[in-house]
Amino acid sequence: MSQKLNPQIPLVEFRDVSFAINGGASIIDQLNLIVSQGETLVLLGESGCGKTTTLRLINRLLSPTSGAVLVESRSTTEWDVIALRRRTGYVIQEAGLFPHFTVAENVALVPMLEHWEKPRVDDRVREMLALVGLDAARFADRYPRELSGGQRQRVGVARALAADPPLLLMDEPFGALDPLTRASLQKEFAELKSRLGKTVIFVTHDVREALLLGTRIALMDKGKIVLLERPESFVKSSNKLAQAYLETLKTDLVLAP
């Protein structure tokens, strides 16, 4: 299932992209960014900095006010929007599963829309559930309400990967989970993405998550990227905002006498 990737070829490119609503202040301000095939780019920043807007510009949930967003060397405005979204897996908080669909039906959604034959779809559902650590015999016929938060997120990842898209967009997918479940899924996803060879763009406000998962970290502030570094360089940066994030890692335990 892993794909042959050329790290020199951009899969996503932002060229002088700005985005504003109804002529208001820019949420994204002249953003330039290249995401190469096979890398995991983490968009790190506070709420309101523009990271989720950046993600939504990629799968054309939003269109740029100016500039161009390119996916596979084509402007998103030139893509058929349905075709673009089927080439792009999308995972959000709480997974965004359809509550009236079973787990299997949720995972099978895009392959069915692509008119895969049923035996192929059934095989793919079993394969994807196994990939994310869920036994199809136990979980395929359950509904999202019958799952834990961590299980729903696993199903969300399985659904996003089911049609084997080259690009995976993840918008704080583990943010609503308890700390232990979140840490477990972060570790599992780090192992999974290295096996699959997908290009991943991952939104978070958690610097630990960014350092664990990213091959590069794009630190955003007020619609701009203020720092773009690999994790090992990010932790050495003198950028004040990066330093503020890194300070959150330095937690002193105070024991009562």
C-alpha positions in Angstrom: 0.0 0.0 0.0 2.9 2.4 0.5 3.7 4.5 -2.6 6.9 5.3 -4.4 7.6 8.9 -3.5 10.0 11.5 -4.8 10.9 13.8 -1.9 12.1 16.4 -4.5 8.6 16.8 -6.0 6.2 19.1 -4.2 2.8 17.5 -3.4 1.3 20.7 -2.0 2.5 24.3 -2.7 1.3 27.7 -1.5 2.2 30.6 -3.7 1.7 34.0 -2.1 -1.6 32.8 -0.6 -3.8 35.2 1.3 -7.3 34.5 2.7 -9.8 36.9 4.2 -13.6 36.8 4.8 -15.7 39.4 3.1 -12.8 41.9 2.7 -11.9 41.8 6.4 -8.5 41.3 8.0 -6.4 38.5 6.5 -6.5 35.2 8.2 -3.7 33.9 6.0 -1.2 36.6 4.8 0.9 36.0 1.7 1.8 32.4 2.7 4.5 30.6 0.7 5.1 26.9 1.5 6.2 23.7 -0.2 5.3 20.3 1.2 7.3 17.5 -0.4 6.1 14.0 -1.1 6.5 11.7 1.9 7.1 14.3 4.6 5.0 15.0 7.6 4.6 18.8 8.0 3.1 19.9 11.3 1.4 23.3 11.5 1.9 24.5 15.0 0.3 27.5 16.6 -2.2 29.0 18.9 -6.0 29.1 18.2 -6.7 31.7 15.6 -3.3 31.7 14.0 -4.5 30.3 10.7 -3.4 26.7 10.8 -6.8 25.1 10.3 -7.6 27.7 7.5 -4.4 26.6 5.8 -5.5 23.0 5.9 -8.9 23.8 4.5 -7.4 25.7 1.6 -5.7 22.5 0.5 -8.8 20.4 0.0 -10.8 23.4 -1.2 -13.1 23.7 1.8 -11.9 27.3 1.3 -10.5 29.1 -1.7 -7.7 31.7 -1.5 -8.5 35.4 -1.7 -5.3 35.8 -3.7 -2.4 33.6 -4.7 -2.7 29.9 -5.6 -2.7 26.6 -3.7 -1.4 23.7 -5.8 -2.0 20.0 -5.1 -0.1 17.6 -7.4 1.1 20.6 -9.4 -2.5 21.8 -10.2 -4.2 24.8 -8.6 -7.1 23.7 -6.3 -9.4 26.0 -8.3 -8.6 23.9 -11.4 -9.4 20.6 -9.7 -12.8 19.0 -9.7 -13.6 19.5 -6.1 -15.0 16.0 -5.5 -11.9 14.4 -7.2 -9.6 16.6 -5.1 -11.2 15.6 -1.9 -11.1 11.9 -2.8 -7.4 12.3 -3.4 -7.1 13.8 0.1 -7.8 11.9 3.4 -9.2 14.2 6.1 -9.2 13.4 9.8 -10.7 15.8 12.4 -11.4 15.8 16.1 -13.9 13.2 17.2 -13.3 11.6 13.7 -16.4 13.1 12.1 -18.0 9.7 11.6 -21.5 9.3 10.2 -23.5 8.2 13.3 -26.1 6.2 11.3 -23.3 4.2 9.5 -21.6 1.2 11.0 -17.9 1.2 11.4 -17.5 -0.8 8.2 -19.8 1.5 6.2 -17.9 4.6 7.4 -14.6 3.1 6.3 -16.0 1.9 3.0 -17.5 5.3 2.1 -14.9 6.6 -0.4 -14.2 3.2 -2.0 -18.0 2.8 -2.6 -18.2 6.3 -4.1 -15.3 5.3 -6.4 -17.4 2.3 -7.4 -15.1 -0.4 -6.2 -16.5 -3.9 -6.4 -18.0 -5.2 -3.1 -15.5 -8.0 -2.4 -12.6 -5.4 -2.9 -14.4 -3.0 -0.5 -14.9 -5.7 2.1 -11.3 -6.7 1.9 -10.2 -3.1 2.2 -12.3 -2.5 5.2 -10.8 -5.5 7.0 -7.3 -4.4 6.0 -7.8 -0.8 7.2 -9.3 -1.8 10.5 -6.5 -4.2 11.2 -4.0 -1.5 10.2 -5.4 0.8 13.0 -5.6 -2.0 15.6 -9.3 -2.8 15.4 -10.5 -6.4 14.8 -13.1 -6.3 12.0 -15.0 -9.3 13.6 -15.5 -7.2 16.7 -15.9 -3.7 15.4 -17.2 -3.7 11.8 -20.9 -3.9 12.7 -20.7 -1.4 15.6 -21.9 2.2 15.4 -19.8 5.2 16.4 -21.8 5.7 19.6 -20.7 2.2 20.7 -17.0 3.1 20.5 -14.7 4.9 22.8 -13.1 8.2 21.7 -9.9 6.5 20.9 -11.6 3.9 18.8 -13.6 6.5 16.9 -10.3 8.2 16.0 -8.9 4.9 14.8 -11.9 4.5 12.6 -11.5 8.0 11.3 -7.9 7.3 10.3 -8.9 4.0 8.6 -11.6 5.9 6.6 -9.2 8.5 5.5 -6.7 5.9 4.3 -9.3 3.5 2.7 -9.0 4.7 -0.9 -5.2 5.0 -0.6 -4.9 8.8 -1.1 -1.4 10.3 -1.5 -2.2 13.1 1.0 -3.5 13.0 4.5 -4.8 16.1 6.3 -5.2 15.9 10.1 -6.8 18.7 12.1 -6.0 18.1 15.8 -7.2 14.5 15.5 -6.1 13.6 19.0 -6.9 16.9 20.8 -10.2 15.7 22.4 -8.8 12.5 23.9 -7.6 11.9 27.4 -3.8 12.1 27.9 -3.1 8.4 28.0 -5.2 7.6 25.0 -3.7 10.5 23.1 -0.1 9.5 23.9 -0.9 5.9 22.8 -2.4 7.0 19.5 0.4 9.5 18.8 3.0 6.7 19.2 0.9 4.4 17.0 0.4 7.0 14.3 4.2 7.8 14.3 4.9 4.2 13.6 2.0 3.9 11.0 3.0 6.9 8.9 6.6 5.7 8.6 5.3 2.4 7.2 2.8 3.9 4.8 5.0 6.6 3.2 2.1 9.1 3.0 2.4 12.8 2.8 0.8 14.2 6.0 -0.1 17.8 7.0 -0.9 17.8 10.7 -2.4 20.6 12.7 -1.8 20.9 16.4 -1.2 23.4 19.2 0.8 20.7 21.2 4.5 21.1 20.8 5.2 17.6 22.1 3.0 16.2 19.4 4.7 18.4 16.8 8.2 17.2 17.8 7.1 13.6 17.9 5.3 13.4 14.5 6.8 16.1 12.3 9.6 15.8 9.8 9.3 19.6 9.7 7.4 22.0 12.0 5.8 25.2 10.6 5.2 27.6 13.5 2.4 30.0 12.6 1.4 33.4 14.1 -1.2 35.8 12.7 -1.5 34.0 9.4 2.2 33.7 8.7 4.8 31.1 9.1 7.4 32.6 11.5 9.6 29.5 11.8 10.0 26.4 9.6 12.5 23.9 10.9 13.1 20.2 11.4 12.4 19.1 15.0 16.1 19.0 16.0 16.6 22.6 14.8 13.3 23.8 16.2 14.3 22.9 19.8 17.5 25.0 19.3 15.7 28.0 17.8 16.0 31.5 19.3 12.6 32.4 18.0 10.6 33.8 21.0 7.4 32.1 20.1 9.2 28.8 19.7 10.9 29.3 23.0 7.6 30.0 24.7 6.3 26.6 23.4 9.4 24.8 24.4 9.1 26.3 27.9 5.8 24.4 28.3 7.8 21.2 28.2 9.8 22.1 31.3 7.4 21.1 34.0 8.7 20.9 37.5 7.2 18.4 39.9 6.7 19.8 43.3 6.2 17.1 46.0 4.3 17.9 49.1 6.4 17.5 52.3 
